[in-house]
Every structure is written in structure tokens, then in C-alpha cells.
Amino acid sequence: MSGKIDQYERAARAWPLLMKSAQKRHIMTYGQLAAQMDLHPRVCRFFLGIIQDYCRENNLPPLQSLVVNQRTGVPGDGYRASGRDNMGSINEQVFAYPWERIKNPFGSYY
């Protein structure tokens, strides 16, 4: 085993957690997501960036925007969607999207 960290595998594991969060209209912190994945919160930025890129490339609402900093209540510096000052509107788009129609795009890595 090479010990190489596979961020696509982590994205595959995070995708259903984010979908469930969207369906429940729930925002979570990096710490909450990391705890569900048995990871340190700081590493979330790597696989959330992959999810962000996928959503942007496929004209999907930014699913990763549901993960926020506990202190600030907004996504971290790597967030590249429509801006942090518009999070309520962005979250509503994410909540309203029919995520159940989207197969986990990283499923082949899982």
C-alpha cells in the first residue's frame, strides 16, 4: 500500500452525506462532516474542492456550500461559488435541487 491519500474516494464518501444534508435542509460544519468521515476537519477542503469543481463543471448548485466554518458560519477560503454574502439564496438553490436524480459522480472511486 502506497499510503497515498485518495481525495476522490473521500469525495465519493462525502457526496451522499452532502446530499442527505441538502434533502434535510441542513447546514453542517467542517467538524461535523469530518466526524462523520473519521477525518480531521482541515482535510475537508481538498475533497470539497473536487466536489465544488464537479458542480461548477456540470452547472449544479454548489453542494459543498452546505459545509461551513463553525465560527464564521460561511464556507472557507476555497469556496468559489457565488460569494459568501449571498449564502441564504445559494443554500436555497442547493436545498431545492433534486439531488436524488444525480448518481454519485465519484462512485467509481468508492
SVG drawing of the C-alpha trace seen along z (x, -y; Angstrom):
<svg xmlns="http://www.w3.org/2000/svg" viewBox="-37 -40 41 42">
<polyline fill="none" stroke="black" stroke-width="0.4" points="0.0,0.0 1.4,-3.4 -0.2,-5.5 -1.3,-7.9 -4.5,-9.8 -7.2,-9.5 -9.3,-12.7 -11.7,-11.3 -12.5,-8.4 -13.2,-10.9 -15.4,-12.9 -17.3,-9.7 -17.8,-9.2 -18.8,-12.8 -21.3,-13.1 -24.1,-11.1 -23.6,-12.9 -24.0,-16.2 -27.0,-15.0 -28.7,-13.9 -27.9,-17.3 -29.4,-19.1 -32.5,-16.9 -32.9,-17.7 -32.2,-21.4 -29.3,-21.2 -26.0,-23.1 -23.1,-21.4 -19.7,-22.5 -16.4,-21.1 -16.1,-19.4 -19.4,-17.7 -18.6,-16.4 -15.1,-15.3 -16.5,-13.5 -18.9,-11.5 -15.9,-10.6 -13.5,-9.9 -11.2,-12.7 -9.6,-15.9 -11.7,-19.0 -8.8,-20.7 -8.6,-18.0 -12.2,-18.6 -11.1,-21.4 -9.4,-19.0 -12.3,-16.8 -14.8,-19.6 -12.8,-21.4 -13.2,-18.3 -17.0,-18.4 -17.1,-22.1 -15.3,-21.7 -17.7,-18.9 -20.7,-21.1 -19.4,-24.1 -18.5,-22.0 -21.9,-20.4 -24.0,-23.6 -25.2,-22.2 -25.8,-24.2 -22.7,-24.3 -23.4,-21.2 -20.2,-21.8 -21.6,-25.2 -23.6,-23.4 -20.3,-22.9 -19.3,-26.0 -16.8,-27.2 -18.2,-26.8 -17.0,-30.3 -18.0,-32.3 -21.0,-30.3 -19.7,-30.5 -17.6,-28.2 -13.8,-28.6 -11.4,-30.4 -11.5,-27.7 -15.2,-28.4 -15.6,-29.7 -19.3,-29.8 -21.4,-33.0 -19.9,-34.7 -20.3,-34.4 -22.6,-37.4 -25.4,-35.6 -25.3,-32.3 -29.1,-32.2 -30.0,-32.3 -27.3,-29.8 -28.4,-27.4 -32.0,-27.6 -30.8,-26.6 -28.9,-23.7 -31.9,-22.6 -34.4,-22.8 -32.3,-20.8 -33.4,-17.2 -30.1,-15.6 -31.7,-12.1 -31.5,-12.3 -27.7,-12.6 -25.7,-9.4 -22.6,-9.8 -20.2,-11.1 -17.3,-9.7 -18.9,-6.3 -16.3,-4.6 -13.7,-5.6 -15.6,-4.4"/>
</svg>
